[in-house]
Amino acid sequence: MKINKTDKFYDLSLSENQLSEGEEGFKLFFNEFLKNNTNFKNVNLILDFSSIINIDLNKILLFSQLSETHRNNNKSFVIVCEGIEFDKIPDEIVAVPTFKEAEDIIEIEDIERDLGF
């Protein structure tokens, strides 16, 4: 798992090894994320899957409960993915096609939380 920390969020993505391993690499990423999830519970998160072409919706749905829990802790949880039908993604998950949009969502949600929405 690659982790990029900024002052506003953590950006998590698959490592080069995980990407090269395909399906097994994604499983490794997911398990590593679960193992380290407590380290991320107080930060805004972007899961960047843009390097996975046409990611399977079922892989995104694996993060449904984690996303909901994270958002209930007043932190943003955004998934970046391409080649997916966004209207099929449940409301518990915020998914966008570009990293810039993910950054914008975090900024907007931070402002909303500051204003008490």
Secondary structure, DSSP 4 states (H G I P E B T S, - for coil): -EEEE-SS-EEEE--HHHHHTTHHHHHHHHHHHHHHHHHHTTS-EEEE-TTSTT--HHHHHTTHHHHHHHHHTT--EEEE-SSS-GGGS-TT-EEESSHHHHHHHHHHHHHHHHHT-
